[in-house]
Amino acid sequence: MSQATTTATKWIQKSFLGETKLPIVYEPSEEKNILDLTHWVKKNQTEWREDLKTYGAILFRGFPVHEASDFQSILFATDEKLGEFYLGTSPRDQVVKHVFTASELPPHYPIMQHAEMSFLDNPPKLLFFYAEKASETGGETPLTDLREVYKDIDPKIKAKIQKHGIRYRRRYDGPSKKARFSLWKTKRWDEMFGTTNLDEVKKISDQNRFHLDWFGLDSLTITNEQSGFRIHPEAKTTAWHNHSQTFHYQAAVSEVWKIFKRQKTFRSLGVAILLTLLTTIKRISGEQSHDVHVTYGNGEEISAKEMKSITDVFWKHLVAIPWQTGDVLIIDNFSLSHGRLPFTGPRRILVGWSE
């Protein structure tokens, strides 16, 4: 561990893990309780926010964070307006008012790099993760600097997104169908909107510029368009900020083969082969077979070759640091993306966010 900057206080030290400067790590130099940490977070807003703006993420390691209520007390100490309403696709369970499970997807599923809810007009500002229980192997939450991704993306792809933006299509079953096979297990629309009241669904959709198409008994397709880049509201840096590398049918295939090269396990090889076969079938079946789909804003398909080049840039800048139980990670959602690598053994990561 290399020294980063001068210590923040007499009992909080800053450092980096190895050669990377992502994230910056805060650790206590002496034993303290959770109230000491929350007091420090509340009283030193300028300092940690400046580090967050520079590095994109802060990892609090070695502090006495033992349960969800401890984690939520840190969230309250930031004085951020905390979110409760989640319009994303991944299944989550609420633990306490502002704390949720990060994802209920099975452990062999990878979660591709993404900026949280980048398909919305107003995505979360900050993300907060807490390792209530770190996994035995794998399960890292890899991070990628979206500012660097923006710089390195193929200029031709960048020009298309600059001109046309990104168009998203997400398909959901409704309450009439309690369960179904889904490659990435999107939730039902009543689970996502938190209601079966169609007037309320339309109201939320209008607020987010969602176009709704209903099919059959209660199957719903949501379409919306969004910019592919975002300028940081404070730092004024420009970042790659879209879900193409998550929603594109080819993205998962590129991801699982890179994970196999990293993990070199029979399970990761099996997942890569199976997913490649399933994706080939879906590609042959056409875009309507995809639960989620993404194109350029004018409807032009993002080619498999283009998608691979995007994934390659993400992995060029990707940093994956194993969790330790008790870790708390703050991410600037306008600067960094995050994901999840497959894992074995019990694992429970909790999440909160600010609006």
C-alpha distance (Angstrom), angle and dihedral (degrees) to the residues before:
residue distance angle dihedral
M1 . . .
S2 3.79 . .
Q3 3.77 125.9 .
A4 3.80 115.1 -105.2
T5 3.77 111.5 -175.3
T6 3.78 139.2 -26.9
T7 3.78 114.3 -57.6
A8 3.77 116.5 -84.2
T9 3.81 93.0 -136.3
K10 3.79 135.0 -14.4
W11 3.80 90.1 -83.3
I12 3.83 104.6 33.5
Q13 3.78 117.1 71.7
K14 3.80 127.4 -168.7
S15 3.78 124.9 -144.9
F16 3.79 144.8 143.1
L17 3.79 128.7 -114.7
G18 3.79 106.9 -118.0
E19 3.80 117.2 -45.5
T20 3.77 97.2 -31.4
K21 3.80 123.1 97.6
L22 3.77 91.6 -154.7
P23 2.97 112.0 121.8
I24 3.78 116.2 10.1
V25 3.83 109.4 -135.8
Y26 3.81 126.6 -136.4
E27 3.82 115.8 -162.7
P28 3.82 133.5 171.3
S29 3.80 117.5 -115.5
E30 3.80 91.3 -157.2
E31 3.78 137.4 24.4
K32 3.80 114.0 -75.1
N33 3.80 136.7 164.2
I34 3.80 129.9 -120.3
L35 3.82 92.0 -97.3
D36 3.82 89.9 58.9
L37 3.80 89.5 54.7
T38 3.81 96.5 45.8
H39 3.81 90.4 46.5
W40 3.80 90.2 52.0
V41 3.82 92.8 48.3
K42 3.80 91.2 50.2
K43 3.82 95.7 45.7
N44 3.81 98.1 41.8
Q45 3.81 101.0 50.1
T46 3.80 94.8 135.3
E47 3.79 93.9 52.9
W48 3.79 101.2 47.9
R49 3.81 93.1 38.5
E50 3.81 90.2 54.3
D51 3.80 90.0 51.7
L52 3.79 90.1 47.1
K53 3.80 91.2 51.4
T54 3.82 90.7 49.9
Y55 3.81 102.4 40.9
G56 3.81 101.4 23.3
A57 3.81 95.6 -133.4
I58 3.81 140.8 46.2
L59 3.80 122.8 -158.3
F60 3.81 116.1 -156.7
R61 3.81 104.8 -158.3
G62 3.81 130.7 177.0
F63 3.81 96.9 20.4
P64 3.85 123.2 131.6
V65 3.81 97.4 -102.3
H66 3.81 103.6 147.2
E67 3.80 107.6 158.6
A68 3.80 146.1 11.1
S69 3.80 93.6 -86.5
D70 3.83 90.3 55.9
F71 3.79 89.0 51.1
Q72 3.80 92.4 48.4
S73 3.81 90.3 51.2
I74 3.82 88.0 59.8
L75 3.80 89.5 51.1
F76 3.81 90.5 52.0
A77 3.81 90.4 49.2
T78 3.82 91.3 60.8
D79 3.83 89.7 65.5
E80 3.80 88.7 -136.4
K81 3.80 122.9 146.1
L82 3.79 98.5 -106.9
G83 3.79 122.7 -142.2
E84 3.80 129.1 -127.8
F85 3.80 103.9 167.7
Y86 3.82 115.7 81.2
L87 3.81 118.8 -165.9
G88 3.80 95.1 176.1
T89 3.79 129.0 114.1
S90 3.82 101.9 -120.2
P91 3.83 118.1 95.4
R92 3.83 113.4 -112.0
D93 3.79 136.9 174.0
Q94 3.80 124.1 -143.3
V95 3.83 113.0 -122.7
V96 3.82 101.8 176.4
K97 3.80 129.4 -10.7
H98 3.83 98.6 -71.8
V99 3.80 100.0 16.9
F100 3.80 127.4 84.2
T101 3.77 138.2 170.6
A102 3.80 107.4 -91.4
S103 3.80 92.7 -128.9
E104 3.78 139.4 -21.5
L105 3.81 93.4 -151.9
P106 3.83 115.2 128.5
P107 3.84 116.8 -89.6
H108 3.82 94.7 -110.7
Y109 3.82 91.4 58.1
P110 3.80 114.9 96.3
I111 3.80 117.0 -145.7
M112 3.78 110.3 -142.6
Q113 3.78 122.9 -130.9
H114 3.79 113.0 -81.5
A115 3.78 143.6 153.4
E116 3.79 104.9 -118.8
M117 3.82 112.2 -93.2
S118 3.81 92.5 -17.2
F119 3.81 88.2 161.9
L120 3.83 89.9 71.2
D121 3.79 127.7 86.2
N122 3.80 89.6 -125.7
P123 3.82 110.7 29.7
P124 3.81 121.0 -178.9
K125 3.79 116.3 -71.1
L126 3.81 99.0 -148.4
L127 3.80 132.4 16.3
F128 3.80 124.3 -152.1
F129 3.81 123.0 -160.5
Y130 3.79 128.1 -173.9
A131 3.80 126.5 -168.9
E132 3.79 102.0 -142.5
K133 3.81 87.3 167.3
A134 3.81 123.4 8.7
S135 3.82 116.7 -147.2
E136 3.78 124.6 -111.7
T137 3.81 93.5 -118.3
G138 3.78 133.0 3.9
G139 3.78 120.0 -8.9
E140 3.79 95.1 124.1
T141 3.79 118.0 160.2
P142 3.80 98.6 -132.9
L143 3.78 118.2 -152.4
T144 3.79 130.3 -151.7
D145 3.79 126.7 -168.8
L146 3.82 103.7 -123.7
R147 3.80 90.7 -164.4
E148 3.80 89.1 63.0
V149 3.81 91.6 43.3
Y150 3.81 89.7 55.5
K151 3.79 90.3 53.6
D152 3.81 94.6 48.3
I153 3.81 102.8 41.8
D154 3.82 116.1 113.7
P155 3.84 105.5 -85.6
K156 3.83 90.7 -132.7
I157 3.81 91.4 57.3
K158 3.77 90.8 44.2
A159 3.81 91.3 51.6
K160 3.81 92.2 52.1
I161 3.80 92.1 50.7
Q162 3.79 91.8 45.1
K163 3.81 89.5 54.1
H164 3.80 101.9 37.7
G165 3.81 108.3 16.7
I166 3.80 121.5 -149.8
R167 3.80 130.4 -58.6
Y168 3.81 120.5 -152.9
R169 3.78 130.3 -162.7
R170 3.81 121.3 -172.3
R171 3.79 124.7 -179.6
Y172 3.79 122.9 -153.7
D173 3.76 135.7 -178.9
G174 3.78 117.3 -140.5
P175 3.81 139.5 -135.0
S176 3.81 92.6 -72.0
K177 3.80 89.0 70.2
K178 3.78 109.9 53.5
A179 3.80 96.7 -174.0
R180 3.80 138.7 7.5
F181 3.78 140.1 164.8
S182 3.78 111.7 -91.8
L183 3.79 125.7 169.4
W184 3.80 91.2 -138.1
K185 3.80 98.4 19.0
T186 3.79 102.0 -122.6
K187 3.78 112.5 -165.2
R188 3.79 124.8 -110.5
W189 3.80 113.6 -92.8
D190 3.81 92.2 -114.1
E191 3.82 88.5 55.9
M192 3.80 92.0 49.8
F193 3.82 96.6 45.9
G194 3.80 92.6 37.3
T195 3.80 92.1 -132.0
T196 3.81 143.9 68.3
N197 3.81 91.2 -148.3
L198 3.81 104.3 114.8
D199 3.80 93.2 -157.4
E200 3.79 89.4 56.4
V201 3.81 90.7 46.3
K202 3.80 90.0 53.3
K203 3.80 91.6 47.2
I204 3.82 92.6 53.0
S205 3.80 90.4 44.4
D206 3.79 93.2 51.3
Q207 3.80 89.8 50.7
N208 3.81 89.5 55.1
R209 3.81 98.1 37.9
F210 3.82 92.7 -114.2
H211 3.80 117.2 162.1
L212 3.82 109.9 -146.2
D213 3.82 126.6 -151.0
W214 3.80 118.2 -177.3
F215 3.81 122.9 -154.2
G216 3.79 133.1 -178.4
L217 3.78 117.3 -20.7
D218 3.79 97.7 -22.2
S219 3.81 110.1 -30.6
L220 3.80 111.3 142.7
T221 3.79 133.4 -159.8
I222 3.80 117.9 -165.0
T223 3.79 120.6 -159.7
N224 3.78 126.9 -176.6
E225 3.77 139.9 154.5
Q226 3.76 127.3 -133.6
S227 3.79 140.9 171.5
G228 3.78 113.9 -93.9
F229 3.82 95.8 -141.4
R230 3.77 133.6 45.0
I231 3.79 134.6 -159.9
H232 3.78 114.8 -135.1
P233 3.83 108.2 -111.1
E234 3.83 92.5 -134.7
A235 3.81 110.0 18.6
K236 3.84 91.9 39.6
T237 3.81 90.4 -142.2
T238 3.81 118.3 144.7
A239 3.81 119.8 -123.6
W240 3.78 137.5 -174.7
H241 3.80 99.6 -108.4
N242 3.80 117.2 174.5
H243 3.80 142.3 95.0
S244 3.82 98.5 -117.4
Q245 3.81 91.2 113.0
T246 3.82 88.9 52.2
F247 3.82 105.7 38.2
H248 3.82 100.5 36.7
Y249 3.82 112.1 103.1
Q250 3.82 91.6 -131.4
A251 3.82 95.3 49.5
A252 3.80 95.5 77.5
V253 3.80 92.3 50.3
S254 3.80 92.3 52.5
E255 3.80 89.6 46.2
V256 3.82 98.6 50.9
W257 3.81 93.7 49.4
K258 3.80 90.2 51.4
I259 3.80 88.9 48.7
F260 3.80 90.2 51.4
K261 3.81 90.2 53.2
R262 3.80 88.2 51.3
Q263 3.82 100.6 42.5
K264 3.83 100.1 28.7
T265 3.81 94.4 -159.6
F266 3.82 130.5 141.9
R267 3.79 89.1 -121.9
S268 3.82 93.8 54.7
L269 3.82 89.3 47.3
G270 3.80 91.1 50.5
V271 3.81 92.3 48.6
A272 3.82 90.8 48.8
I273 3.81 93.3 50.7
L274 3.81 94.2 44.4
L275 3.77 94.1 46.3
T276 3.81 91.5 48.0
L277 3.81 90.0 54.2
L278 3.81 94.1 45.7
T279 3.80 91.7 46.9
T280 3.81 90.8 50.7
I281 3.79 89.8 53.6
K282 3.80 91.4 48.1
R283 3.81 91.8 47.7
I284 3.81 90.5 52.4
S285 3.81 90.0 47.1
G286 3.80 90.7 56.6
E287 3.80 135.7 -117.4
Q288 3.80 93.4 -64.4
S289 3.81 88.3 69.7
H290 3.80 91.2 62.3
D291 3.80 117.6 94.6
V292 3.79 88.0 -151.1
H293 3.78 126.8 24.3
V294 3.79 135.4 176.6
T295 3.80 132.8 -166.4
Y296 3.76 137.9 161.5
G297 3.78 111.3 -74.8
N298 3.82 92.6 -99.9
G299 3.81 91.1 57.2
E300 3.81 95.9 -101.3
E301 3.78 111.9 144.3
I302 3.79 119.4 -113.5
S303 3.80 100.8 -126.4
A304 3.80 123.5 -127.2
K305 3.80 88.1 -115.6
E306 3.80 91.7 53.3
M307 3.79 91.0 46.9
K308 3.79 92.2 51.5
S309 3.80 90.9 51.7
I310 3.82 89.8 51.7
T311 3.82 91.6 49.7
D312 3.81 90.4 48.1
V313 3.81 90.7 55.9
F314 3.81 91.2 49.8
W315 3.79 92.4 51.9
K316 3.80 91.2 46.1
H317 3.82 88.4 63.6
L318 3.82 98.6 30.9
V319 3.81 119.8 124.9
A320 3.81 119.5 -169.4
I321 3.80 117.1 -170.4
P322 3.83 118.4 -179.4
W323 3.78 115.3 -116.2
Q324 3.78 122.7 -115.4
T325 3.80 117.6 -154.8
G326 3.81 107.9 -96.6
D327 3.81 95.9 28.8
V328 3.81 117.6 141.8
L329 3.80 118.6 -161.6
I330 3.80 125.7 -167.0
I331 3.82 115.8 -163.2
D332 3.78 129.0 -168.7
N333 3.81 98.8 -133.9
F334 3.81 91.8 -157.6
S335 3.82 92.4 57.5
L336 3.81 109.1 30.8
S337 3.78 137.4 41.8
H338 3.78 125.7 -150.1
G339 3.80 138.9 -163.9
R340 3.80 141.0 161.4
L341 3.78 132.5 -102.6
P342 3.83 119.7 -146.4
F343 3.79 116.3 -91.8
T344 3.79 146.6 -173.8
G345 3.78 129.3 -136.4
P346 3.81 129.6 26.3
R347 3.82 113.6 -32.9
R348 3.80 131.4 171.3
I349 3.79 121.7 178.4
L350 3.80 118.4 176.8
V351 3.78 126.1 -156.4
G352 3.79 141.4 -161.7
W353 3.77 132.4 172.1
S354 3.79 142.7 -164.7
E355 3.77 125.6 -128.1
